[in-house]
Amino acid sequence: MNKYADSQRLVIFDADGTTIDAFHAIEKAFLQHGMDIGDMDRFQKRRKLFKFLGGVREFPTNLRRQFGKQNRKQLLETLTEVYRSEATLFPGMAQLLRTLIETPNIRVGLITRNITIEPEKTLKKLFQRHGIDTDRLDYFSCISLKEQKSDYMKIARQLFSINPACAYACGDEYSDYLAAVNSGMHPFVVSYGFEGNIRLTEKFGVPSEVVSKTPAEFSHRLLHALNLPASH
């Protein structure tokens, strides 16, 4: 029989599109290199391969400007600088994170595929600007695009002997939903990030009951699930 830590709960957050307003950070970096990723609605509808190449209107120019290792390197450097000095958390996310970090018996983790240079350093700077010390997180892992989030979710859950019924995973893409389910954790999905509500619920069949359309709705749902007051 499994032995679980008494009264311990676990919340795993995604970074880009869930806690961090990644779209506007990416948009700003692209504009500095004469590129355009289009509007938010079209960005959310694109397949992953084309997310950063733009739609039909933007594709030719973006492809030319990203062609070649040097161009891609310069774009990545710009994106990293934007994240470290300008990118913002969604409204209410800093307060939500602080509340959970400071609440006894709640373990807080961050698992991300952030693509900036030295992503752990990048995110530390970004969160620090919002009053969040990433050293206070119970679990923090920057993984590659090829690695499975579900594997790291299981590692975090097992590290603290958390009952799967007391573990929650928050993300903004269908892959995040699948990772949560495959790791035995309850999914919280948001539709204000990399994938919109229609794509999540109608194309991929994510239950609308687990999808939050705004940061405020997401915060309220999560705090309610953890039996914490919304105004905490």
Backbone hydrogen bonds, N-H to C=O, Kabsch-Sander energy under -0.5 kcal/mol:
donor,donor_aa,acceptor,acceptor_aa,energy
4,Y,2,N,-0.6
5,A,161,S,-3.2
8,Q,5,A,-1.4
9,R,105,N,-2.4
10,L,166,C,-2.2
11,V,107,R,-2.7
12,I,168,Y,-3.1
13,F,11,V,-0.5
13,F,109,G,-2.8
14,D,170,C,-1.0
17,G,20,I,-2.5
18,T,15,A,-1.4
19,T,15,A,-1.9
20,I,15,A,-2.8
21,D,88,T,-2.7
22,A,20,I,-2.2
25,A,21,D,-1.1
26,I,22,A,-2.9
27,E,23,F,-2.9
28,K,24,H,-1.9
29,A,25,A,-2.0
30,F,26,I,-2.6
31,L,27,E,-2.3
32,Q,28,K,-1.4
33,H,30,F,-1.6
34,G,31,L,-1.7
35,M,30,F,-2.5
43,F,39,D,-2.3
44,Q,40,M,-2.4
45,K,41,D,-0.9
46,R,42,R,-0.9
46,R,43,F,-0.8
50,F,47,R,-1.4
51,K,47,R,-0.7
51,K,48,K,-1.0
53,L,50,F,-1.2
54,G,50,F,-0.9
59,F,55,G,-2.8
62,N,58,E,-2.4
63,L,59,F,-2.8
64,R,60,P,-1.9
65,R,61,T,-2.2
66,Q,62,N,-1.6
67,F,63,L,-0.9
72,R,68,G,-1.9
73,K,69,K,-2.4
74,Q,70,Q,-2.3
75,L,71,N,-2.2
76,L,72,R,-2.4
77,E,73,K,-2.2
78,T,74,Q,-2.2
79,L,75,L,-2.7
80,T,76,L,-2.3
81,E,77,E,-2.1
82,V,78,T,-2.6
83,Y,79,L,-2.4
84,R,80,T,-2.3
85,S,81,E,-2.2
86,E,82,V,-2.7
87,A,82,V,-2.5
90,F,19,T,-2.5
93,M,90,F,-2.1
96,L,92,G,-2.2
97,L,93,M,-2.7
98,R,94,A,-2.5
99,T,95,Q,-2.5
100,L,96,L,-2.2
101,I,97,L,-2.8
102,E,98,R,-2.1
103,T,99,T,-0.6
103,T,100,L,-0.8
106,I,103,T,-1.3
107,R,9,R,-3.6
107,R,105,N,-0.5
109,G,11,V,-2.8
110,L,139,Y,-2.1
111,I,13,F,-2.3
112,T,141,S,-2.2
121,K,118,E,-0.8
122,T,118,E,-2.2
123,L,119,P,-3.0
124,K,120,E,-1.9
125,K,121,K,-2.0
126,L,122,T,-2.2
127,F,123,L,-2.9
128,Q,124,K,-2.0
129,R,125,K,-1.7
130,H,126,L,-0.6
130,H,127,F,-1.1
131,G,128,Q,-1.8
132,I,127,F,-2.7
133,D,131,G,-0.5
134,T,132,I,-0.8
136,R,133,D,-2.1
137,L,134,T,-1.3
138,D,108,V,-2.1
139,Y,108,V,-1.4
141,S,110,L,-2.9
143,I,112,T,-2.9
143,I,141,S,-0.6
147,E,144,S,-0.8
151,D,148,Q,-0.6
152,Y,148,Q,-1.0
153,M,149,K,-2.4
154,K,150,S,-2.2
155,I,151,D,-1.9
156,A,152,Y,-2.4
157,R,153,M,-2.4
158,Q,154,K,-2.9
159,L,155,I,-2.3
160,F,156,A,-1.2
161,S,158,Q,-0.8
162,I,157,R,-2.6
166,C,163,N,-2.6
167,A,164,P,-1.5
168,Y,10,L,-2.7
169,A,186,H,-2.5
170,C,12,I,-3.0
171,G,188,F,-2.4
176,D,173,E,-0.6
177,Y,173,E,-1.7
178,L,174,Y,-2.5
179,A,175,S,-2.2
180,A,176,D,-2.2
181,V,177,Y,-2.3
182,N,178,L,-3.1
183,S,179,A,-1.2
184,G,181,V,-1.4
185,M,180,A,-2.7
186,H,167,A,-2.6
188,F,169,A,-2.7
189,V,210,V,-2.8
190,V,171,G,-2.2
191,S,212,S,-2.7
193,G,195,E,-0.5
195,E,172,D,-0.8
200,L,196,G,-2.3
201,T,197,N,-2.9
202,E,198,I,-2.4
203,K,198,I,-1.3
204,F,199,R,-1.5
206,V,200,L,-2.6
210,V,207,P,-1.8
211,V,208,S,-1.3
212,S,189,V,-2.9
218,F,214,T,-2.3
219,S,215,P,-2.7
220,H,216,A,-2.3
221,R,217,E,-2.5
222,L,218,F,-2.5
223,L,219,S,-2.7
224,H,220,H,-2.3
225,A,221,R,-2.3
226,L,222,L,-1.7
227,N,224,H,-1.4
228,L,223,L,-3.3
232,H,229,P,-1.9
